[in-house]
Amino acid sequence: MIIIPARMASNRFPNKIMANINGFPMVIATAKRVESLDKVVIATDTQEVLDIAKDYGFEAVMTSDIHKSGTDRINEAASKLNIDDDEIIVNVQADEPFIEIDVVKSVIERVKKGDCFMASCYKLIDKEFANDPNHVKVITDIDQNAIYFSRSKIPYDREEHMEYFGHLGIYGFTKKSLQEFCSLGTAPLENIEKLEQLRAIYHGKKIAMVEVKSESFGIDTVEDLKKALKYFSI
């Protein structure tokens, strides 16, 4: 199951999930993008999104408006749905309307291996993206498990010829591991970086990473939206 957390409030780009993406609200464009892979459910905190989801034929679940992360929101939605503990749940961010199907599929396949707490993905990025704190970077160990995520460039490259890897905000869990993630205490690093995935690393949980090829990027600002609409209209 794919669950899309859809929170209306956004400090950097208010109501961004309702922005027009080729004739659809952003959250609907994202849902339509991945609907061929599995059942899609939208987890929201506002009646407006609930109504729009239903207008476009997508199931939606009303969740609390006090969640601090999208993962906490999808966990509430999953608890309200008839989902087995071993069912795979994929968190696709509502601001990824151009995400490629193969990227999401690769995360699903990684979770199916059953040897990780959760899974996500990353891609090679250029220096412009590496320097942008809105685009999260990741480093991994020899087994492709995440060591750290940051809004800063990591690692520090003294000789300035490092390749950087950008994290894509796609997360795969089983329902059981999703519930466990949300039961963990908030991590200091999570609060500092404002990156919820650091909670898992802080508590010693393995995040398996898959390297993918993708042109997509999350839309965090109005400038990102303009860039995406221009780029993907080609």
Secondary structure, 3 states (H helix, E strand, C coil): CEEEEECCCCCCCCCHHHCEECCEEHHHHHHHHHCCCCCEEEEECCHHHHHHHHHCCCEEEECCCCCCCHHHHHHHHHHHCCCCCCCEEEEECCCCCCCCHHHHHHHHHHHHCCCCCEEEEEEEECHHHHCCCCCCEEEECCCCEEEEEECCCCCCCCCCCCCEEEEEEEEEEEHHHHHHHHHCCCCHHHHHHCCCCHHHHHCCCCEEEEECCCCCCCCCCHHHHHHHHHHHCC
